[in-house]
Amino acid sequence: MTRRLVLVALAAAACAAPAAANGGHAGPDPLNVPDVALYDQPALEEAMFADLNAERARHGLHALVLDRELSAIAREYAREMLRDRFIGHVSPHGSTLAGRLRQAGYSFRYAAENLAYSTGDENEAFVHLVASPGHHANMLNPRFTKAGVGGVAASVYATMFVQEFAGD
């Protein structure tokens, strides 16, 4: 099987217009995901959060606080993307990051989201996120104080990672 990694970045305040929040795309990108069972990946989420704070420390930034509510929102969005076979910050149903946070009753002033779909492991997905300027900027944004990570695997085929960032 060939390895595939798809990255999508959002580096805007959560109150941005939906088109801008999707990087100017008209809609989500289709995702070729087999019809298989989906599994939460808490160990991969923990590893990615640790990698995220290690990256911030390398740049002299404060550690982010793990926000379980943001992780639940991230995990649910990862599951939705795999189930509905798309990747993008705006779902086919029109939900946006700001909308998903508000629907969950989550209070924020600043928010951003990173997405990665990978047939490799967590480390490979993280390395690719760091190599992407938009993703890396979200990781190193000093306005963010909290983060959540969601990881959902489509059986043995691939894992969708979602990083949610928030600040007051």
Disulfide bonds with the S-S distance in Angstrom:
none
